[in-house]
Amino acid sequence: MNNHTQPSDLYAGMQDWYAQFRPGIPKQVSDWILHWVGERNPGDRLLDLGTGTGQVLLALGSHFGHITAVDPSHSMLMRAKQQCASLATDREIVWLEEPAETAVSRAWQDVTLVTACRSFHWMDKAFILDALSRTTPAHAGVVLFSDSSLWNSVEPWAIETRQLVQSFLGKDRRARHGFFAKYEKPFEATLADSAFSKVEKVTIEVTRQWSPETVLGYLYSTTFAAPDLFGDQRTDFEHSLAQLLEGFSASKPLTEHNAFTIFAARR
């Protein structure tokens, strides 16, 4: 395993912030993925790695008769079960509380699609793809997709928000119990070196409107600005953030221009 493997308690206590304030998957993204997958049978299974609070299941799950959701965080899976309660009424959902590296080593004869949204960077990427090449049927596809974090946004209000976080927590990007280690090899190159080397890449632009309250909620859903990182400075941080963002939002909305990058791969 590499140093991006996600500790099981990384998001413990953050599931409610995540469920409420992380932006969902836009319909144009899910529509593109479903079109790429093509015709599906009632028995086909969606295997979602790094499920979190179930955003992929909510976006794609109704199009599959069976779903397996994998996440090492107990608190995240419990929140995902709540979020997906109605989805589970007319299809099988299996919840696996374990690392993706363990899950992909099982046999998955009925899997049509494997997804990882905003999560693949935490995993041992080459190991995952190698295992899937042996444990999934030949027709199964892999879709890796993500938008950009507010940490990397070039919007002026987001840049100053990141700088404010850094003034409290230090310049280096935190990862809850350590520091974020940037992955060296692009997803595209990792896929090209794997059995899933037939790759389609697409970028779908999205525009979002934020408020000071939703920005705070989003930050508290992340590993780089989780509430516990601020300790006894949390109230001071919240006050400083509110002042900063109210200054930006007084005359116009807090607008973010972002994009989902999708890597859709087959053997």
Secondary structure, 3 states (H helix, E strand, C coil): CCCCCCCCCCCCCCHHHHHHHCCCCCHHHHHHHHHHHCCCCCCCEEEEECCCCCHHHHHHHHHCCEEEEEECCHHHHHHHHHHCCCHHHCCEEEEEECCHHHHCCCCCCCEEEEEEECCHHHCCHHHHHHHHHHHCCCCCEEEEEECCCHHHCCCHHHHHHHHHHHHHHCCCCECCCCECCCCCCCHHHHHHCCCCCEEEEEEEEEEEEECHHHHHHHHHCCCCCCHHHHHHHHHHHHHHHHHHHHHHHCCCCEEEEEEEEEEEEEC
